[in-house]
């Protein structure tokens, strides 16, 4: 493969490129989906190809192909240069500059105790079918579904600066969901999280650790109970979020606005920009002193973990928010150079046919000192919300509104009635400034989110978020007309 | 044509798979093409990409046991491996009692969806279009961001019962946000033939919007009249249709239409249909099961008429697929929506508005409750207050939490011009009351 990657880089250099890199990616995936007692789909997919990225006259060009042959590598490298030449006809005064990065020759592989591809498909089906049966024991469940996913990505990165990096990453995930509907009401409940469950850069041991069958009956029952639960009141109250909903809160209101490409306007026409403009770095009070957030691509098992990003920059742990103060961005080499910084190692592409853009790694709220039990006991009146159901936030990431699957009243320090259709809204920094309690490391959990969309053409990143249950004071809940 | 297989080659590959498959039934899906996109921000091109490729998906069926595999390599070895994998996983299964078989062949209508002008549009052609926009923005001291995308795709669906469907199509989309630190304006244009896109018009519209949107003021959340421009209409419409008009969602009780067929749920002015053959949209003559698309009138003058069927649901209910299948668990989906035009202009809607909000487009909308079709989202890139029949000032973006049932149930003015917005073709509308639940800082 070294000959092939060298050929792409040579062609680009000979055509005048000041920088070039190539990624060769081979990705295989296996998925099982069940629905109402049947195997809905059982599939296996493989995608292999390469992409060549070049800088010519200070402008970017990129081309890619699924045919990994010498002839095609040459053609694609030539096309990337010709595209960069077209880019150079609409330039700024200053050229694209790459922040410095040391050339690296390395190999990296994620940890995997039990290869998920070695587990018999029959066993995966049997697990989901039993969960399906348990969920549908409650006759109010209209749809029970489940899925198991295994993915392995083998990737080679080489650049004209001399890097040659080989990485292998294995990911595994699973989840179940029950939908109940009756008399114009529809509710769903999932485990361990919505949007397909939970995912990690681990092997089959991760699915085993979920103990899905211990939760399936409860999931079915709760979906049905929600149909007749009390409607969420329209009030301002204290809000306790469980770790899974907090994951979504971190993702949307912290993870995206710290992406430096958004800050610089590079996503302006599509996903939007960011309220965290450069002058706020190091001074802006993003949250209360209880809020400490890091971007950590080095955690074992994190869905957003890796050895090197797709520009060959080593995985890093970066402080994002320190005792409430906004400190750093996620960046790539070209965006970091705009601020005179080095890359935070967050440039990632979702396949061989896409360019690396700034993506989240594992964006984690650090644990505090409380337990969830203590937080509840300390809350006179409020709502506990669990598991995301709907999400929306403005294009600078300020005004958000999130809905959840499940909620409970909190009264005089105890959990009360179940609440349905719960949602809450706020302005990002006001919300995080109202955080007065974060649970401790025993209740801290790292979640995998495999569906983060961004970019044009669209890319879907696999990222992680760690958090523990937390409390936010004086939050508007129960938004909208529900009767 | 470089990057495309063409009809003969695509059908040859598909037929070869069917011949080699050990299944009682086999279904093959070959898709791919070329996609090229020039992206700009801050008045320069910052991303410029091209990709080409195909994928092949095969479903091998033994009785009611189904296995599926896909590959992005069309080499003999890779295709053989995909067939073997699909057969192996099918054999591992117990019968899927929900399986209703696969469709047989039907004549596929011919529609012209491919334009050489779009397929041959070069990186330099795209850069020229982008430059028209960046120069117009610069002239007013604004920054432009956006993308110029052109592409050609082909889809071939074949099965062992004799289905042999092939179509190739082109698409082009130019979009931009012109912005300053104190306001922004959006415009875009979509076409199958890139020659229909006028970069100067897109630039002019976005820049004018941006000029009008400077220094917005806060208006408090609450109920307002709204004028929704076509992009905002298409966004709301997508929530009404998604799941709602799928026959399987109705039969499973997951749709707001369960038990309400034939009822007048919407405004008299609201008529809606799906038509995969109308060249005003993005035509596609067959669905993802290889079934020819039928025109389905979903709502006529406010009355719910017909649902969308995939093969499985149609067979269960003793009906015929309408050509909207192939989306698996999601059930039948609309892909070529048309709303009936009215007789108003946006100017007339403004003139008839006492106190309302004129909305260019929405951002990050999401379903809050599927049975109530309650949707939340933000306004974006051109939001204006209308008072006593005139646009009086730009306003800071608002959050809405509103039901699409109410929007299309109460709309009282409809635009006479239809616009492509995404894959839908829709007019602007006026709605007498719309619920805003929050406001942001810009």
Interface residues (C-beta under 8 A of the other chain):
Chain A: X33 X35 X36 X37 X38 X39 X40 X41 X42 X43 X44 X45 X46 X47 X48 X49 X51 X59 X60 X61 X62 X63 X64 X65 X66 X79 X82 X83 X84 X85 X86 X87 X89 X90 X91 X92 X96 X121 X122 X125 X142 X143 X145 X179 X181 X182 X184 X185 X186 X264 X265 X266 X267 X268 X269 X270 X272 X275 X353 X354 X355 X390 X391 X392 X393 X394 X395 X396 X398 X399 X401 X403 X421 X423 X425 X427 X456 X457 X479 X480 X481 X482
Chain B: X35 X37 X38 X39 X40 X41 X42 X43 X44 X45 X46 X47 X48 X49 X50 X51 X52 X53 X54 X55 X57 X66 X67 X68 X69 X70 X71 X72 X73 X78 X82 X85 X86 X89 X90 X92 X93 X94 X96 X97 X98 X99 X122 X123 X124 X126 X127 X128 X130 X131 X134 X143 X145 X146 X147 X149 X175 X176 X177 X179 X186 X252 X253 X254 X256 X328 X329 X363 X364 X365 X366 X367 X368 X369 X370 X371 X372 X374 X376 X377 X378 X380 X397 X399 X401 X402 X403 X435 X437 X438 X439 X440 X441 X442
